[in-house]
Amino acid sequence: MNWWQRLKTFFREVVVETKKVTWPARDEVVATTVVVIAASFIFGIFLYVCDLAFFRLVDWVIRLLS
């Protein structure tokens, strides 16, 4: 089988497999997107607070030792 036949077979199989997929409803996509965005903000704020605390701790230790 030459490369052109294999390529055509591949794309045919991709189309067949794509038709088997159950796509989520719009409401489900919106809901999960909102959850991901909210979790990203919460995690970002948490990391910012941790970074600020560690920065102040290291700054305090450096001032204490110098």
C-alpha angles and dihedrals in degrees: 000000000000125000094260092057091046091051092050091048091050093053092046090053091047090055092048093049093045090056089057093058118105105220118210121248120255092252091055092050092049092047095050091045091054090049092051093048093047092047090049091053093046092048091046092052090047092051091047091053092047091049091049092049094048091046091053092045093051091044090052092049092049092050090047093052098042 
